[in-house]
Amino acid sequence: MIIQGTEDPLIPYGGGDVVKSRGKLIDTVAAAKLWAARNGCTAESGIVEEPDRDKDDGCHVQRREWSGGAAPVVLRTVVGGGHTWPGGSQYLPKGIVGVVCRDFDATQEIWEFFKGIAKK
């Protein structure tokens, strides 16, 4: 599972330089597709718009899922979200880390995702 904000000022969603010259990374969707290929996934859901449960938080969520392989890959794109934990606290000012999405609870979603993965 990958959860990434499009307005993350530290880890760029579209790839590129990580803040303070801490390296480079690839585009988030490309990373999800690499994991999907690695897991042998054969089906992709396409982009699914999730309910905007908090109209005042400045973000909304899109979900993509790859399945049919050893393990699914889920990408939750927090459109407008920053370097924050969805459903968590605004631990630093928005000007530093961006906004916190209130449309879902990342802790609960991650738990549900991994709970559904069979152990080998």
Secondary structure by P-SEA (a helix, b strand, c coil): cbbbbccccccccccccccccccccccaaaaaaaaaaaacccccccccccccccccccbbbbbbbbccccbbbbbbbbcccccccccccccccccccccccccccaaaaaaaaaaacccc
